[in-house]
């Protein structure tokens, strides 16, 4: 935050503001906007430099200033500053106290620096690195030891998830013996569920980063509508493939229904994780690790073979 910036008193003339900029330009840290204050230094409006020089010289400051202000407080999180700047298309953000006294300005170069830091941190956390990142992680010349140390824990988690999935499939061996074609569709269901889940997860993390005050209820309602559309399309498509390729209506019904429920489940799992982490005061980007994928895989396999077992029993095939 900088404290040397152009400000004028409300009620002044445009020509006086221009003279101020010409006489004291060298002492200001930033000149993106002209800030209008009253005698108590309470922020009343803001004027862009473009508006200043394109307005009539005999106009008053109050006539052309923007009164709908975008401001921050001294304790506003830096991610919130980036959201305010991007969503309102402004180059600098004034900082005020509770009485709206103008304390300083967060200039354009500072916003860019913060944006760069936040994007870099989110990218590394998205990749599963949750500690402070040093040079060893930002170069292609990282040692084999460093890369093994970074990647091995997540592979171990993946092995754990795979083991759980394998044990679930083994418990449904009687179902596979009845309809062997079910095995052919298990990888397809797992892949599609993971793909949809990854999309939802990434978009949720980005939405929370852009708007920390994001409404959980509104977001989930929207995601539920999206999940229904994706699940319906995926389920019908996979069911049609099973009917045409395997000429088995029972298989088509099982695969289609399983795909429908699995996609909805994957969307809710992947959308819910970031919100849970945020509520626990943990960076939501951490949810982009293998946890959601592992849970989604287990849920998909369980749904698939449970539905298969239930329907085959109803049809008297097992």
C-alpha positions in Angstrom: 0.0 0.0 0.0 1.3 3.5 -0.9 0.3 6.7 0.8 1.7 9.2 -1.8 -1.1 9.7 -4.4 -3.1 12.5 -5.8 -6.2 13.6 -3.9 -8.4 16.7 -4.2 -11.1 18.2 -2.0 -14.7 17.8 -3.0 -16.1 20.9 -4.6 -12.9 21.8 -6.4 -12.6 22.4 -10.2 -11.1 20.1 -12.8 -8.5 22.8 -13.8 -7.3 22.8 -10.2 -6.9 19.0 -10.2 -4.9 19.1 -13.5 -2.6 21.8 -12.0 -2.1 19.6 -8.9 -1.0 16.7 -11.1 1.4 18.8 -13.1 3.0 20.5 -10.1 3.4 17.4 -7.9 3.6 14.5 -10.3 7.1 13.6 -9.2 6.1 13.2 -5.5 3.3 10.6 -6.1 3.9 6.9 -6.0 1.0 6.2 -8.3 -1.2 8.4 -10.6 -3.8 5.9 -11.9 -6.7 7.8 -10.3 -7.5 11.0 -8.6 -9.2 10.5 -5.2 -11.8 13.0 -3.9 -12.0 13.5 -0.2 -13.7 16.0 2.2 -12.1 18.1 4.8 -11.9 15.1 7.2 -10.1 13.0 4.5 -13.2 10.8 4.1 -13.3 9.2 0.6 -16.2 10.6 -1.5 -15.3 9.6 -5.0 -12.7 8.7 -7.6 -11.8 10.1 -11.0 -9.7 8.3 -13.6 -6.9 10.2 -15.3 -8.7 9.7 -18.7 -11.9 11.3 -17.3 -9.9 14.1 -15.8 -8.3 15.2 -19.1 -11.4 14.6 -21.3 -13.8 16.6 -19.1 -14.6 20.3 -19.5 -12.1 22.5 -17.6 -14.9 24.5 -15.9 -16.6 21.3 -14.5 -16.5 20.6 -10.8 -14.8 17.5 -9.4 -18.1 16.4 -7.9 -19.8 16.4 -11.4 -17.5 13.8 -12.9 -16.3 11.7 -10.0 -17.5 8.1 -9.6 -19.4 7.8 -6.4 -19.9 4.0 -6.5 -16.6 3.1 -4.9 -14.7 -0.2 -4.6 -12.7 -0.1 -1.5 -10.7 -2.4 0.8 -10.0 -2.4 4.5 -6.5 -2.7 6.2 -7.1 -6.4 7.0 -8.6 -7.4 3.6 -7.0 -10.6 2.3 -4.8 -10.1 -0.7 -6.8 -12.6 -2.7 -9.9 -10.4 -2.2 -8.0 -7.5 -3.6 -7.3 -9.4 -6.8 -11.0 -10.4 -7.0 -12.1 -6.8 -6.6 -9.6 -5.4 -9.2 -10.5 -8.0 -11.8 -14.3 -8.1 -11.3 -14.5 -4.3 -11.4 -11.8 -3.7 -14.0 -9.9 -1.2 -12.0 -6.1 -0.6 -11.7 -5.9 0.4 -8.1 -7.9 -0.1 -4.9 -8.3 2.6 -2.1 -7.9 1.4 1.5 -10.2 3.0 4.0 -11.0 2.5 7.7 -14.5 1.9 9.2 -15.3 5.6 8.9 -14.1 5.6 5.3 -11.0 7.7 6.0 -8.6 7.3 3.1 -5.5 5.5 4.4 -3.7 4.6 1.2 -3.8 2.9 -2.2 -3.0 -0.6 -3.4 -1.5 0.3 -6.8 -1.4 -1.6 -10.1 2.1 -3.1 -9.7 1.3 -4.4 -6.3 -1.9 -6.0 -7.5 0.1 -7.7 -10.3 2.7 -9.0 -7.9 0.1 -10.4 -5.5 -1.8 -12.0 -8.5 1.4 -13.7 -9.6 2.2 -15.0 -6.2 -1.4 -16.4 -5.7 -1.5 -18.0 -9.1 1.9 -19.6 -8.5 0.9 -20.9 -5.1 -2.4 -22.3 -6.4 -0.6 -24.1 -9.3 1.8 -25.8 -6.9 -0.9 -26.8 -4.5 -3.0 -28.1 -7.4 -0.1 -30.3 -8.1 0.1 -31.7 -4.6 2.8 -29.4 -3.1 1.5 -27.8 0.0 4.6 -26.4 1.7 6.7 -23.3 0.8 8.1 -23.8 -2.6 11.8 -23.2 -3.1 14.0 -23.1 -6.2 14.3 -26.9 -6.2 10.6 -27.1 -7.3 10.7 -24.3 -9.9 13.5 -25.7 -12.2 13.7 -28.6 -14.5 17.0 -29.5 -13.0 15.6 -30.7 -9.7 17.4 -33.7 -8.3 15.9 -37.2 -8.4 15.8 -37.3 -4.6 13.7 -34.1 -4.5 11.3 -35.3 -7.1 10.9 -38.8 -5.4 10.3 -37.1 -2.1 7.6 -34.9 -3.6 5.8 -37.5 -5.7 6.0 -40.7 -3.7 3.5 -39.9 -0.9 0.8 -39.3 -3.4 1.5 -42.5 -5.2 1.2 -44.3 -1.9 -2.2 -42.8 -1.4 -3.1 -43.9 -4.9 -2.0 -47.4 -4.1 -4.2 -47.4 -1.0 -7.2 -46.2 -3.0 -6.5 -48.8 -5.7 -6.4 -51.5 -3.0 -9.7 -50.5 -1.6 -11.2 -50.5 -5.1 -9.8 -53.9 -5.9 -11.2 -55.4 -2.7 -14.7 -54.0 -3.5 -14.6 -55.6 -6.9 -13.5 -58.9 -5.4 -16.5 -58.9 -3.1 -18.7 -58.8 -6.2 -17.1 -61.8 -7.9 -20.4 -63.6 -8.2 -21.8 -60.7 -10.1 -18.9 -60.8 -12.6 -19.3 -64.5 -13.0 -23.0 -63.9 -14.0 -22.3 -61.1 -16.4 -18.7 -61.0 -17.4 -19.2 -58.0 -19.7 -19.6 -55.8 -16.6 -15.8 -55.9 -16.2 -15.4 -54.2 -19.6 -17.3 -51.2 -18.5 -15.7 -50.7 -15.0 -12.7 -48.7 -16.3 -15.0 -46.5 -18.5 -17.2 -45.6 -15.6 -14.2 -44.8 -13.4 -12.6 -42.7 -16.1 -15.8 -40.7 -16.8 -16.5 -40.1 -13.1 -12.9 -38.9 -12.5 -13.0 -36.6 -15.6 -16.3 -35.0 -14.5 -15.1 -34.8 -10.9 -11.8 -33.2 -11.9 -13.6 -30.5 -13.9 -15.9 -29.7 -11.0 -13.0 -29.7 -8.5 -10.9 -27.3 -10.6 -13.8 -24.9 -11.3 -14.8 -24.9 -7.6 -11.3 -24.1 -6.4 -11.0 -21.3 -8.9 -14.4 -19.9 -8.0 -13.5 -19.8 -4.3 -10.2 -18.1 -5.1 -12.0 -15.5 -7.1 -14.8 -14.9 -4.6 -14.0 -16.0 -1.0 -17.6 -15.1 -0.1 -19.0 -17.5 -2.6 -22.5 -18.8 -1.5 -22.4 -22.5 -0.8 -26.1 -23.0 -1.3 -26.3 -21.1 -4.7 -23.2 -22.9 -6.0 -24.4 -26.3 -5.1 -27.8 -25.7 -6.7 -26.1 -24.7 -9.9 -23.7 -27.7 -9.8 -26.6 -30.0 -9.2 -28.3 -28.8 -12.4 -25.1 -29.3 -14.3 -24.5 -32.7 -12.7 -28.0 -33.8 -13.9 -27.3 -32.8 -17.4 -23.9 -34.4 -17.6 -25.1 -37.6 -15.8 -28.1 -38.0 -18.1 -26.0 -37.5 -21.3 -23.2 -39.8 -20.1 -25.7 -42.5 -18.9 -27.7 -42.5 -22.1 -24.6 -42.6 -24.3 -23.0 -45.5 -22.4 -26.3 -47.4 -22.2 -26.7 -47.1 -26.0 -23.1 -48.4 -26.6 -23.8 -51.4 -24.4 -27.1 -52.1 -26.2 -25.6 -51.8 -29.7 -22.2 -53.3 -29.0 -23.1 -56.2 -26.6 -26.8 -56.6 -27.6 -27.7 -56.9 -23.9 -30.6 -54.8 -22.5 -29.8 -55.8 -18.9 -26.2 -54.7 -19.3 -27.3 -51.4 -21.0 -29.7 -50.6 -18.1 -27.1 -51.4 -15.4 -24.3 -49.4 -17.1 -26.6 -46.4 -17.9 -28.1 -46.2 -14.4 -24.7 -46.6 -12.7 -23.1 -43.9 -14.9 -25.9 -41.5 -14.1 -25.6 -42.0 -10.3 -21.8 -42.1 -10.4 -21.5 -38.8 -12.3 -23.8 -37.0 -9.8 -21.8 -38.5 -6.9 -18.5 -37.5 -8.4 -19.7 -33.9 -8.9 -20.8 -33.6 -5.3 -17.7 -35.2 -3.9 -15.4 -32.9 -6.0 -17.4 -29.8 -5.3 -17.8 -30.5 -1.6 -14.2 -31.0 -0.8 -13.0 -27.4 -1.5 -15.8 -26.0 0.6 -15.0 -28.3 3.5 -11.3 -27.3 3.4 -12.2 -23.7 3.2 -14.5 -24.0 6.3 -11.6 -25.7 8.1 -9.4 -22.7 7.3 -7.2 -24.7 4.9 -6.4 -23.6 1.4 -9.2 -25.0 -0.8 -6.6 -25.9 -3.5 -5.4 -28.7 -1.3 -8.6 -30.6 -2.2 -7.2 -30.9 -5.7 -4.9 -33.7 -4.6 -5.7 -37.4 -4.9 -8.1 -37.6 -2.0 -11.2 -36.6 -4.0 -10.2 -38.9 -6.9 -9.6 -41.8 -4.6 -13.0 -41.4 -2.9 -14.7 -40.9 -6.2 -13.2 -44.1 -7.6 -14.3 -46.1 -4.6 -17.8 -44.6 -4.8 -18.1 -45.3 -8.5 -17.1 -49.0 -8.2 -19.4 -49.5 -5.2 -22.3 -47.9 -7.0 -21.7 -49.9 -10.2 -21.5 -53.3 -8.7 -24.2 -52.7 -6.1 -26.6 -51.7 -8.8 -25.5 -54.7 -10.9 -26.0 -57.0 -8.0 -29.5 -55.6 -7.2 -30.8 -55.6 -10.8 -29.4 -59.0 -11.6 -31.2 -60.3 -8.5 -34.4 -58.6 -9.5 -34.2 -60.2 -12.9 -33.5 -63.6 -11.3 -30.1 -63.9 -12.9 -28.2 -64.5 -9.6 
